[in-house]
Protein backbone atom coordinates (compact mmCIF):
# COMPACT_ATOMS: atom_id res chain seq x y z
CA UNK A 1 0.00 0.00 0.00
CA UNK A 2 2.85 2.39 0.83
CA UNK A 3 4.59 1.64 -2.45
CA UNK A 4 1.37 2.14 -4.43
CA UNK A 5 0.82 5.50 -2.71
CA UNK A 6 4.43 6.49 -3.42
CA UNK A 7 4.14 5.60 -7.09
CA UNK A 8 0.90 7.55 -7.45
CA UNK A 9 2.44 10.61 -5.80
CA UNK A 10 5.48 10.43 -8.08
CA UNK A 11 3.25 10.08 -11.13
CA UNK A 12 1.24 13.19 -10.25
CA UNK A 13 4.48 15.09 -9.72
CA UNK A 14 5.39 14.34 -13.35
CA UNK A 15 2.26 15.44 -15.23
CA UNK A 16 4.00 15.17 -18.62
CA UNK A 17 4.47 11.41 -18.21
CA UNK A 18 0.96 11.08 -16.81
CA UNK A 19 -0.74 12.93 -19.66
CA UNK A 20 1.35 11.60 -22.56
CA UNK A 21 -0.52 8.27 -22.99
CA UNK A 22 -3.91 9.98 -22.56
CA UNK A 23 -3.14 12.69 -25.11
CA UNK A 24 -1.78 10.10 -27.55
CA UNK A 25 -4.92 7.97 -27.12
CA UNK A 26 -7.18 10.97 -27.64
CA UNK A 27 -5.32 12.33 -30.68
CA UNK A 28 -5.07 9.00 -32.52
CA UNK A 29 -8.72 8.11 -32.06
CA UNK A 30 -10.01 11.56 -32.99
CA UNK A 31 -7.87 11.78 -36.11
CA UNK A 32 -9.56 8.77 -37.70
CA UNK A 33 -13.02 10.39 -37.98
CA UNK A 34 -11.36 13.42 -39.59
CA UNK A 35 -9.42 11.32 -42.10
CA UNK A 36 -12.28 8.98 -43.04
CA UNK A 37 -15.73 9.48 -44.41
CA UNK A 38 -18.09 10.97 -41.80
CA UNK A 39 -20.60 8.18 -42.44
CA UNK A 40 -21.62 6.77 -39.07
CA UNK A 41 -21.80 3.19 -40.33
CA UNK A 42 -18.20 3.26 -41.55
CA UNK A 43 -16.95 4.77 -38.30
CA UNK A 44 -18.74 2.09 -36.28
CA UNK A 45 -17.23 -0.66 -38.43
CA UNK A 46 -13.70 0.61 -37.77
CA UNK A 47 -14.22 1.84 -34.20
CA UNK A 48 -13.25 -1.38 -32.31
CA UNK A 49 -9.95 -1.80 -34.15
CA UNK A 50 -9.04 1.90 -33.92
CA UNK A 51 -9.94 2.03 -30.23
CA UNK A 52 -7.91 -1.02 -29.28
CA UNK A 53 -4.84 -0.24 -31.37
CA UNK A 54 -4.71 3.26 -29.89
CA UNK A 55 -5.18 1.93 -26.34
CA UNK A 56 -2.47 -0.70 -26.85
CA UNK A 57 0.09 1.78 -28.17
CA UNK A 58 -0.82 4.41 -25.56
CA UNK A 59 -0.29 1.90 -22.74
CA UNK A 60 3.12 0.95 -24.10
CA UNK A 61 4.30 4.56 -23.95
CA UNK A 62 4.52 4.49 -20.16
CA UNK A 63 5.58 0.87 -19.58
CA UNK A 64 9.26 1.65 -20.20
CA UNK A 65 9.35 3.89 -17.11
CA UNK A 66 7.89 1.22 -14.83
CA UNK A 67 11.24 0.28 -13.23
CA UNK A 68 13.75 2.36 -15.16
CA UNK A 69 13.57 5.55 -13.10
CA UNK A 70 14.06 3.70 -9.82
CA UNK A 71 16.83 1.59 -11.34
CA UNK A 72 18.74 4.63 -12.62
CA UNK A 73 18.78 6.49 -9.29
CA UNK A 74 19.37 3.41 -7.12
CA UNK A 75 15.92 3.38 -5.52
CA UNK A 76 15.15 -0.07 -6.89
CA UNK A 77 18.20 -1.55 -5.14
CA UNK A 78 17.20 0.13 -1.88
CA UNK A 79 13.69 -1.26 -2.19
CA UNK A 80 15.08 -4.73 -2.85
CA UNK A 81 17.27 -4.46 0.29
CA UNK A 82 14.48 -3.01 2.44
CA UNK A 83 13.24 -6.41 3.59
CA UNK A 84 10.08 -6.29 1.50
CA UNK A 85 9.74 -9.21 -0.92
CA UNK A 86 10.70 -8.08 -4.42
CA UNK A 87 7.55 -9.69 -5.78
CA UNK A 88 5.38 -7.46 -3.60
CA UNK A 89 7.24 -4.41 -4.92
CA UNK A 90 6.66 -5.56 -8.51
CA UNK A 91 2.93 -6.07 -7.89
CA UNK A 92 2.56 -2.67 -6.20
CA UNK A 93 4.41 -0.79 -8.94
CA UNK A 94 2.47 -2.58 -11.68
CA UNK A 95 -0.90 -1.85 -10.08
CA UNK A 96 0.09 1.80 -9.62
CA UNK A 97 1.11 1.94 -13.28
CA UNK A 98 -2.29 0.59 -14.32
CA UNK A 99 -4.13 3.08 -12.12
CA UNK A 100 -2.43 6.07 -13.75
CA UNK A 101 -2.43 4.75 -17.32
CA UNK A 102 -4.86 1.89 -17.97
CA UNK A 103 -7.63 3.06 -15.65
CA UNK A 104 -7.32 6.58 -17.05
CA UNK A 105 -7.74 5.23 -20.59
CA UNK A 106 -10.85 3.35 -19.49
CA UNK A 107 -12.34 6.51 -17.98
CA UNK A 108 -11.59 8.47 -21.16
CA UNK A 109 -12.95 5.78 -23.50
CA UNK A 110 -16.61 6.98 -23.53
CA UNK A 111 -15.43 10.33 -24.92
CA UNK A 112 -13.44 8.55 -27.59
CA UNK A 113 -16.29 6.12 -28.24
CA UNK A 114 -18.65 9.02 -28.90
CA UNK A 115 -16.21 10.45 -31.45
CA UNK A 116 -16.05 7.06 -33.19
CA UNK A 117 -19.82 6.62 -33.29
CA UNK A 118 -20.00 3.79 -30.75
CA UNK A 119 -23.55 3.59 -29.31
CA UNK A 120 -24.04 4.30 -25.63
CA UNK A 121 -25.40 0.78 -25.10
CA UNK A 122 -21.95 -0.63 -25.93
CA UNK A 123 -20.03 1.59 -23.50
CA UNK A 124 -20.25 -0.90 -20.62
CA UNK A 125 -18.73 -3.74 -22.64
CA UNK A 126 -16.16 -1.40 -24.16
CA UNK A 127 -14.99 -0.15 -20.75
CA UNK A 128 -14.94 -3.61 -19.18
CA UNK A 129 -12.92 -5.07 -22.05
CA UNK A 130 -10.48 -2.15 -21.93
CA UNK A 131 -10.08 -2.53 -18.16
CA UNK A 132 -9.24 -6.23 -18.51
CA UNK A 133 -7.01 -5.63 -21.53
CA UNK A 134 -5.01 -2.73 -20.11
CA UNK A 135 -4.48 -4.54 -16.78
CA UNK A 136 -3.19 -7.60 -18.65
CA UNK A 137 -0.96 -5.35 -20.73
CA UNK A 138 0.49 -3.80 -17.57
CA UNK A 139 1.43 -7.26 -16.31
CA UNK A 140 3.01 -8.14 -19.67
CA UNK A 141 4.78 -4.78 -19.64
CA UNK A 142 6.19 -5.53 -16.19
CA UNK A 143 7.91 -8.61 -17.61
CA UNK A 144 9.33 -6.64 -20.54
CA UNK A 145 10.37 -3.75 -18.30
CA UNK A 146 12.13 -6.15 -15.96
CA UNK A 147 14.04 -7.74 -18.83
CA UNK A 148 15.12 -4.42 -20.36
CA UNK A 149 15.64 -2.28 -17.24
CA UNK A 150 19.43 -2.46 -17.51
CA UNK A 151 19.60 -1.63 -21.22
CA UNK A 152 20.32 1.88 -22.48
CA UNK A 153 17.81 1.72 -25.34
CA UNK A 154 15.45 -0.86 -23.95
CA UNK A 155 12.23 0.81 -25.11
CA UNK A 156 12.54 -0.62 -28.63
CA UNK A 157 13.24 -4.11 -27.34
CA UNK A 158 10.41 -3.73 -24.84
CA UNK A 159 7.96 -3.10 -27.66
CA UNK A 160 9.23 -6.16 -29.55
CA UNK A 161 8.71 -8.30 -26.44
CA UNK A 162 5.29 -7.04 -25.40
CA UNK A 163 3.51 -6.43 -28.72
CA UNK A 164 3.47 -10.08 -29.93
CA UNK A 165 2.19 -11.19 -26.51
CA UNK A 166 -0.54 -8.55 -26.66
CA UNK A 167 -2.03 -9.71 -29.97
CA UNK A 168 -4.72 -11.90 -28.31
CA UNK A 169 -5.81 -8.84 -26.30
CA UNK A 170 -6.21 -6.84 -29.49
CA UNK A 171 -8.16 -9.57 -31.26
CA UNK A 172 -10.59 -10.47 -28.48
CA UNK A 173 -10.91 -6.93 -27.13
CA UNK A 174 -11.89 -5.58 -30.53
CA UNK A 175 -14.21 -8.56 -31.01
CA UNK A 176 -16.00 -7.90 -27.70
CA UNK A 177 -16.49 -4.23 -28.59
CA UNK A 178 -17.67 -5.08 -32.09
CA UNK A 179 -20.21 -7.59 -30.78
CA UNK A 180 -21.54 -5.03 -28.32
CA UNK A 181 -21.93 -2.50 -31.13
CA UNK A 182 -23.85 -4.94 -33.33
CA UNK A 183 -26.07 -6.13 -30.47
CA UNK A 184 -24.57 -9.62 -30.18
CA UNK A 185 -23.39 -11.22 -26.94
CA UNK A 186 -19.74 -10.35 -26.11
CA UNK A 187 -19.59 -12.91 -23.29
CA UNK A 188 -17.15 -15.29 -25.01
CA UNK A 189 -14.57 -12.61 -25.76
CA UNK A 190 -14.94 -11.09 -22.28
CA UNK A 191 -14.42 -14.48 -20.63
CA UNK A 192 -11.24 -14.97 -22.66
CA UNK A 193 -9.96 -11.51 -21.67
CA UNK A 194 -10.74 -12.26 -18.02
CA UNK A 195 -8.90 -15.58 -18.26
CA UNK A 196 -5.86 -13.86 -19.77
CA UNK A 197 -5.96 -11.26 -17.00
CA UNK A 198 -6.03 -13.91 -14.26
CA UNK A 199 -3.29 -15.93 -15.99
CA UNK A 200 -0.93 -12.97 -16.37
CA UNK A 201 -1.63 -11.60 -12.89
CA UNK A 202 -0.60 -14.99 -11.52
CA UNK A 203 2.57 -15.61 -13.53
CA UNK A 204 3.78 -12.15 -14.55
CA UNK A 205 4.88 -11.03 -11.03
CA UNK A 206 7.05 -14.16 -10.76
CA UNK A 207 8.60 -13.61 -14.19
CA UNK A 208 9.15 -9.88 -13.63
CA UNK A 209 10.69 -10.52 -10.20
CA UNK A 210 13.11 -13.07 -11.66
CA UNK A 211 14.05 -10.63 -14.44
CA UNK A 212 14.69 -7.82 -11.94
CA UNK A 213 16.84 -10.07 -9.75
CA UNK A 214 18.99 -10.88 -12.76
CA UNK A 215 19.32 -7.18 -13.61
CA UNK A 216 20.22 -6.23 -10.03
CA UNK A 217 22.94 -8.86 -9.66
N, C-alpha and C positions, 0 to 999 in steps of 0.2 A: 504493500500500500504506500509506503514511504517513497519507494522508487518510482511508482506510477505518478505520485504527486510531484516528485522532482522533475520527471520527464515532461509533464504537462506544463509546469512553471517555466522550464527552459524553452519549450516550444512557443509559448506565448511571449517570451522575451525576444524571440526571433520571428517577427511577423512575416518577413520575406519568405522564409522557408515554410511557414504555415500556410500562406496564401498561394504560393506557387502552384501546387497541385490543383487547388480549387479554381484558380484563374485559368489554368491550362484546360481543365475539364469544361469550364464554361465557354471558353473561346472556341475550342474545337467543335463542340456540339452546336453552338449557335452559328458557326460558319457554314455548316452543311445546308441549312434551310436557305441561306443567302446564295449559295452556289448552285443549288438544284432548283427544279421547277417548284413553284409554290403550291402545287396540287397537294391537298391533304392526304390523299391515298398513297401517293409516292413517298411522302415523308414518313407515313406510318409503316410502310413496307421496309424502309431503311432504318427506322428509329432504333430497333433493338441492337443491330450491329454497330451503328454509330455510337450509341450510348455505352455499350460494353467495351468497345475498343478504346474510347476516350477514357473511361474509368480505369481500365487496365494500365494504360500508359501514364495517366495522372498518378496512380498509386505508386508506380515504379520510380517516379521522380524523387520521392522522399525516402525510399527504402535504403538508398546508398548511405544516408546519414544515420542509420539506425544504431550502429556501433562505432562508426568511424570517428566521430567527434570525441567520444570518450576514450577511444584507443589512442588518438593523436596526443591528447593532453595528459595521458596517464591515469585518467579516472577509472577506466575499465580495469586496470591492474589493481587499483585500490579497492574497487568493489569486489573483485575476485578474492582479495586477501582479507576482506572484512569479516569473514566467517559465515556470510550468507551463501547458501548453495548457488553456484553459477547458473543452474537451471532456473531457479526462482528469478534471478536477475534478468535472464533472457525472456521469460514469460512476461514479467512486468514491463520491460522496455517494449516488447512487441505489442502488448495490449495498449500501452500509451501511444504507440505509433498509430495503431488502428483508430483510436479515439480522435486523434487530431487530423487524420487523413481519410481513412475509410468511412468513419461515421459522418464526417463532414460532407463527403461526397454523397452519402445516402440522403442526408438532410437537404442537400442542394438539388437532388435528382428530380423532384416534382417541377421545379422551375425549368430545368432542362427538358423534361418530358413534355411540358406545355409547348415549348418552342419547337419540339419535334412532332407535335400533333398526337402524342399518346393520350388516349382517353383517360379521364379521371378514374374510371373503374379499374384500370390496370395499374394505378399507382401503388397499391398495396403490394401486389406481386413484384413489381419492379423494385421497390425499396427493400423488400425481404430478400430477393435474389441478390441485389447489390450488397446488402449487409453480409450475407453468407460468402459471397464471392470476394469482397474486399478483405474480410477477416482471414479467409484462406490464403489470399495473396500476401497478406502480412506475415503469415507463418512461413510461406515459401520464401518470401523476401528475407526473413530472419536467417534461413539456411544460407542463402546466397550472400548476405551481408557478412555472416560469420566466416564464410570461405574466402571472401575477398577483402576482409578488413585490413590486412597487412599489405595490400598491393597499392601502388601509387595511383594507377589508373584502373581501379577495380570496377568502376561504374559500367564500363562496356561489357566486361566479363559477367558482371552481375545480371545485366539484361539477357545475355546469352544463356545463363543458367536458369533464370526464372521464367522467361517467356515460353519456352517449350513446355514447362510444367504447368503453365497457366492456360494452355489451350483448352482443356476440358471445361474450365470455368467460363471461358468465352463462348464455347459452343452451347453449353447447357444454360448459361445465364441468358444469352440472347434468345434461346428457344423458349425459356420460361416467360420472358417478357413478350415475345411474339405470340405465344398462346394466350396470354392474358389480353392482349390487344384484340385478337380475333374472337375472343369469347370461349376458347377451349380451356380445358383443365390443365393448369401448369404443374399439377402435383408431382408427376414423374420427374420432371427436371428439378423441381425444388428439393425433392427427396435426395436426388443425386448430389446436388450442391451441399445439402446438409451433411450427407455422408462424407463428402470430401473435406468439409470443414472439421468434422469430428476426427477424421483420420489424420489430417495435418496437425491439428491442435494436440494430438497425442504423440506423434512421432517427431514433429518439427522441433520442439524444444530440446529433445535429446540430440538430434542431429546438429542443431545450431550450437548447443553447449559443447559438443565434441569438437566442432570446427573452431570455436573460440579458444578452447584449451590448446589446440594445436598452434594457433596464431600467437598465444601468449607465452608459449614455451620458447 
